[in-house]
Amino acid sequence: MVYKYSPNEQCIRRCRAIVPVILRAVDEVTSQGVRVLVEHQEVVRPLMGWWQFTNRTAKALVSLYDQGYTVEVA
């Protein structure tokens, strides 16, 4: 199966199904803090920042789409 990511209803339905799952996982993982071995902290900090950035971007895109900014989201 091939997924075509473009500004179409099929893609937004897929995103609406996936984004909440990802955001719930973020809350689950970070709700009690994240413990990391000292030797991994230098790597984990930027990765956690990137992970939060991509998750919040996904949430923002769905929100913007819901507000009618379909062209801007695409």
N, C-alpha and C positions, 0 to 999 in steps of 0.2 A: 504494500500500500504506500502511496506517495501522498504526502501532505503538501498542499500549495498554500503558502503563507502570503496572503494578499488581503486587501480591504474587501472582504466578502463575508457574508453571513455565516458560512461554514467555519471560517477561521475564528470569528468572534465567539461562536458557540463553543468551539474547542478551548479558546482562552478562558471563557467564563467557567468552564469545567475545571481547568487546570489551575488557574491563579488562586482560587480559594484554598485548594489543597496545599499548594506551596506556602501560602501565607500562614495557614494553620500549623504547618511543620515548623516554620520560623518561630512562631510563638511558643510552640512546644519545646523546641531546642533551646531557646534563649530565656524562657520564663524564670528559670532559677539560676541564671548566669551560665557562663560557659567556662569550664575548667580545662586548662591546657597545660601540658608539661612546659616547664620553663624553656627548655631547648627548642620548643616549637612556637613560642610567642611571636617571634619576629615574622614568621610566615603567616600565622593565624590572624594577626591584626589586620593586615591589608586584605586578606581573603574574606574575613567577616565584613569588612567595610564594603567590599565589592558585592558580596552576597546580599547585604542589606540594601545597597543601591539598586541592584537588579530587581529585588523583590518589591521595593517601593515604586520603582519605575513601572513594573507590571500592574501594580494596584492603581497607579496614576493613569495609565493608558486605558484601563477598563473604565475608570471614573470619567475620563475625558470623552470616551466613546459614548457613554451613557448620557452625557450632556450635549451630545450632538456634534462634537468636534471630530467627526469621522475622517475627514481629509487630513487634518493635522496629525491624528493618531497614525494614519497609514504612512 
